[in-house]
Structure formats: structure tokens, C-alpha cells
Amino acid sequence: MTMKGQKIKQCGINVWRENKSFVIFLGLMFVFRSACADWNTVPTGSMNPTIIEGDRIAVNKMAYDIRIPFTHISLRKLGDPERGDIAVFDSKVSDKRLVKRVIGVPGDRIAMVNNQLVINDTALDYDKTEGNIDQVEHLFNTPHIVRISSTNNHAFANFPTVVVPAGHYLMLGDNRDKSADSRVIGFVPRNEFVGRSRAVVMSLNYDNFYLPRLDRFFKSL
């Protein structure tokens, strides 16, 4: 090795020694964010009014599985998505990460009639709110607000009874007229799920110079 090569090698060793702790910290942080918990930016309004554009939602990546970091390979299943969960999944059909609500689990029979869901022959109850755009949808033990601003003739307002196949889930956005969900991409396979969200970490107002929306920081979903 030449003198120049020795100097370069020694320089590299010195850089590693001086920054070893920082590099290890970064590596562990990336592993933690990949396998344990992370946050996810929400750029669209498909989950309005529950989640709005600019929200950063916390994602529990151990809600359903313990996975090999940076993969979808499950080492151990901890649970399955349940009706009402706000779930994050990597959709192969749409080629992007999506955030939707779990509406149907394997074996469920589901239909939508005039913007209202019928699950296993039970029509869900809906309570109107002020303005009649947002409604409280009583999804069994998980009541939540949905936004329905169209007429019953809207393309998304109706679909015939479908049966959720084994290993798949029916996902809908809370903004029912403006969500590319299972009505567009079909049933979501179990192995595409990344995790579950139950809170907003922080929120930035895209329409007002990205100023923080302090009232949405750490807001429960």
C-alpha cells in the first residue's frame, strides 16, 4: 500500500472512531422506525374529517406483527386488523402507502346502499350532524364520523353484497366520496398491512404557510 493509500485508510478509521456512536444511533433509529413505530404523513383528504391533510399520524408497527426490519416478512403474528381500526398498508395495486379504516374482516358479507353500510345483514345506524355532510357511522363498537357530501347516485354510493375472502380486508376512507379504497383497489391482503394508528402526532396547515395546527397535536383518533 502506498503512503497516500495508508493516509486515506487512517483517515477513514479516524472518521469511524469519531462518529461510531452517531452512526450506530442512526442505524438503530432506522431499525426502530421500520419495525416498531413511526409516523406517516397524510397528503390527501381521503380520511376527512378524522384525519386531514398535513397530519402526521403515529403508526404502531407492532400492532399486528413482529417483522424483519425493512421487509413485510412476519416473524410472529401479534393480532389481526379489527373493524374500526385506522390501518396503514402498502398497496401493491395502487403502488403507494395508504391509510384507511378497516370495515370488513374475512368472512364478512358487506353491501353499501345509498351511502349506508350493511354488514352481515345488519344495517348500520347513522346519526346526522350539523350541516348534514358529516355523519356518525355506528360501526358496531367503533362509532366514527364519515363525510358524505354527494347524492345517492354517486358512483361510490352503492355496491352489491360482497364476501370478504380469507386473508383479506375491506377498507374504506372516512371521506366516502373522495377515497380510492376497496371500491377501487379491491380487498387488501393481510400481508400488506404496516400497522395501526390511534393518534395524530403533529399537523401542518398546507394552506397557511405550513403553520402548525396546535389543536391537532397528539389528538386521539
C-alpha positions as CSV (number, residue, x, y, z in Angstrom):
1,M,0.0,0.0,0.0
2,T,1.3,3.5,-0.9
3,M,1.8,6.3,1.6
4,K,-1.3,8.0,0.1
5,G,-3.4,4.9,0.5
6,Q,-2.3,4.5,4.1
7,K,-3.3,8.1,4.9
8,I,-6.7,7.5,3.3
9,K,-7.2,4.3,5.3
10,Q,-6.1,6.0,8.5
11,C,-8.4,8.9,7.8
12,G,-11.4,6.5,7.3
13,I,-10.5,4.8,10.6
14,N,-10.4,8.1,12.4
15,V,-13.8,9.2,10.9
16,W,-15.3,5.9,12.1
17,R,-13.9,6.2,15.6
18,E,-15.1,9.8,15.9
19,N,-18.6,9.1,14.6
20,K,-19.2,5.5,15.6
21,S,-21.8,6.3,18.2
22,F,-23.7,8.6,15.9
23,V,-23.7,6.0,13.1
24,I,-24.9,3.3,15.4
25,F,-27.6,5.6,16.8
26,L,-28.9,6.3,13.3
27,G,-28.9,2.6,12.4
28,L,-30.9,1.7,15.5
29,M,-33.3,4.6,14.8
30,F,-34.0,3.4,11.3
31,V,-34.5,-0.2,12.5
32,F,-36.9,1.1,15.2
33,R,-38.9,3.1,12.7
34,S,-39.1,0.2,10.3
35,A,-40.1,-2.5,12.8
36,C,-41.6,-0.8,15.9
37,A,-43.1,2.6,15.5
38,D,-43.0,5.5,13.0
39,W,-45.1,8.4,11.8
40,N,-46.9,8.7,8.5
41,T,-47.6,11.9,6.6
42,V,-51.2,12.2,5.2
43,P,-51.1,14.2,2.0
44,T,-54.8,13.7,0.9
45,G,-58.2,14.2,2.3
46,S,-59.5,10.6,1.9
47,M,-59.9,10.2,5.6
48,N,-61.5,13.6,6.3
49,P,-62.8,14.7,8.8
50,T,-61.0,12.2,11.0
51,I,-57.5,12.8,9.5
52,I,-56.9,15.9,7.5
53,E,-54.2,17.0,5.0
54,G,-51.0,17.8,6.8
55,D,-51.5,15.4,9.7
56,R,-48.6,13.3,10.9
57,I,-50.1,10.2,12.4
58,A,-48.4,7.8,14.8
59,V,-48.1,4.2,13.4
60,N,-47.8,1.3,15.7
61,K,-45.9,-1.2,13.5
62,M,-46.1,-3.9,16.2
63,A,-49.9,-3.8,16.3
64,Y,-50.3,-6.8,14.1
65,D,-46.9,-8.4,13.6
66,I,-43.2,-8.5,14.6
67,R,-41.4,-8.2,11.3
68,I,-37.9,-8.3,10.0
69,P,-36.9,-4.7,9.7
70,F,-37.3,-3.1,6.2
71,T,-39.5,-6.0,5.0
72,H,-43.0,-7.3,5.2
73,I,-41.8,-10.7,6.5
74,S,-43.6,-11.5,9.7
75,L,-41.6,-13.3,12.4
76,R,-44.7,-13.5,14.7
77,K,-48.3,-12.5,14.3
78,L,-49.5,-10.5,17.3
79,G,-53.0,-9.9,16.1
80,D,-55.3,-9.2,13.1
81,P,-56.8,-5.9,11.9
82,E,-60.2,-5.4,13.5
83,R,-63.3,-3.5,12.3
84,G,-62.8,0.2,13.0
85,D,-59.0,0.2,13.1
86,I,-57.3,3.0,11.2
87,A,-54.7,1.0,9.4
88,V,-51.7,1.8,7.2
89,F,-50.8,-0.6,4.4
90,D,-48.6,-0.8,1.4
91,S,-51.0,-1.3,-1.5
92,K,-49.5,-3.2,-4.5
93,V,-52.5,-2.3,-6.6
94,S,-52.1,1.5,-6.2
95,D,-48.3,1.2,-5.7
96,K,-48.4,3.5,-2.6
97,R,-48.8,3.6,1.1
98,L,-52.4,4.2,2.1
99,V,-54.3,5.0,5.3
100,K,-57.9,3.7,5.5
101,R,-60.4,2.3,8.0
102,V,-61.0,-1.5,8.4
103,I,-64.7,-2.1,7.6
104,G,-64.8,-5.8,6.7
105,V,-62.8,-8.7,8.1
106,P,-62.5,-12.2,6.5
107,G,-65.9,-13.8,6.1
108,D,-68.0,-10.6,6.4
109,R,-70.8,-10.0,3.9
110,I,-70.9,-6.3,3.1
111,A,-73.0,-4.1,0.9
112,M,-73.5,-0.3,0.6
113,V,-76.9,1.0,-0.2
114,N,-77.4,4.8,-0.6
115,N,-74.1,5.5,1.2
116,Q,-75.1,3.3,4.2
117,L,-73.3,0.0,5.0
118,V,-74.9,-3.3,5.6
119,I,-72.6,-5.8,7.3
120,N,-73.7,-9.4,7.8
121,D,-77.3,-8.5,7.1
122,T,-77.3,-5.7,9.8
123,A,-77.8,-2.2,8.5
124,L,-75.5,0.3,10.4
125,D,-77.1,3.2,12.2
126,Y,-76.2,6.8,11.1
127,D,-76.7,10.0,13.1
128,K,-76.6,13.2,11.1
129,T,-74.5,16.1,12.4
130,E,-74.9,19.8,11.8
131,G,-74.8,20.6,8.1
132,N,-75.7,17.0,7.1
133,I,-72.3,16.5,5.4
134,D,-70.7,14.6,8.3
135,Q,-72.5,11.7,9.9
136,V,-71.7,9.4,12.8
137,E,-71.4,5.9,11.5
138,H,-72.0,3.3,14.2
139,L,-69.6,0.5,13.1
140,F,-70.6,-1.8,15.9
141,N,-68.2,-0.9,18.8
142,T,-66.4,1.8,16.9
143,P,-68.6,4.8,16.1
144,H,-66.8,7.4,14.0
145,I,-67.6,10.4,11.7
146,V,-67.8,9.9,8.0
147,R,-68.2,12.6,5.3
148,I,-70.9,12.1,2.7
149,S,-71.4,15.1,0.5
150,S,-72.8,13.5,-2.7
151,T,-76.2,12.2,-3.7
152,N,-77.1,8.5,-3.7
153,N,-76.4,8.5,-7.4
154,H,-72.7,9.0,-6.8
155,A,-70.6,6.1,-8.3
156,F,-69.3,5.2,-4.8
157,A,-72.7,5.4,-3.0
158,N,-73.7,1.8,-3.7
159,F,-72.1,-1.6,-4.2
160,P,-73.8,-5.1,-4.1
161,T,-73.1,-7.6,-1.4
162,V,-69.6,-8.9,-1.4
163,V,-67.9,-11.5,0.8
164,V,-64.5,-10.7,2.2
165,P,-62.2,-13.6,1.3
166,A,-59.9,-15.3,3.7
167,G,-56.7,-13.4,4.4
168,H,-58.2,-10.1,3.1
169,Y,-59.9,-7.0,4.4
170,L,-62.3,-4.4,3.1
171,M,-61.0,-0.9,3.6
172,L,-62.9,2.4,3.2
173,G,-61.9,6.0,3.7
174,D,-64.0,8.1,6.1
175,N,-64.4,10.7,3.3
176,R,-66.6,8.3,1.4
177,D,-67.0,10.3,-1.8
178,K,-63.3,11.0,-2.3
179,S,-61.4,7.9,-1.3
180,A,-59.7,5.4,-3.6
181,D,-60.3,2.5,-1.3
182,S,-61.5,-1.1,-1.6
183,R,-64.2,0.2,-4.0
184,V,-61.3,0.9,-6.4
185,I,-58.4,-1.3,-5.4
186,G,-60.3,-4.3,-4.1
187,F,-59.7,-6.3,-1.0
188,V,-56.5,-5.7,0.9
189,P,-54.3,-8.7,1.6
190,R,-53.3,-9.3,5.2
191,N,-49.5,-9.2,4.4
192,E,-49.8,-5.6,3.1
193,F,-50.6,-4.2,6.5
194,V,-47.9,-2.0,8.1
195,G,-49.5,-1.0,11.3
196,R,-52.3,0.8,13.2
197,S,-52.8,4.4,14.1
198,R,-54.6,5.9,17.0
199,A,-53.3,9.4,17.3
200,V,-52.1,12.4,15.4
201,V,-48.5,13.4,16.4
202,M,-48.5,16.8,14.8
203,S,-50.2,18.7,12.0
204,L,-49.1,21.4,9.5
205,N,-51.5,23.6,7.6
206,Y,-50.6,23.3,3.9
207,D,-53.0,26.2,3.1
208,N,-51.5,28.6,5.6
209,F,-47.7,28.6,5.1
210,Y,-47.3,25.2,6.8
211,L,-48.0,26.7,10.1
212,P,-48.6,24.1,12.9
213,R,-52.2,23.3,13.9
214,L,-51.6,23.1,17.7
215,D,-55.1,21.9,18.4
216,R,-54.3,18.7,16.5
217,F,-51.0,17.8,18.2
218,F,-51.4,14.4,20.0
219,K,-55.1,14.3,19.1
220,S,-56.7,10.8,19.5
221,L,-58.3,9.2,16.5
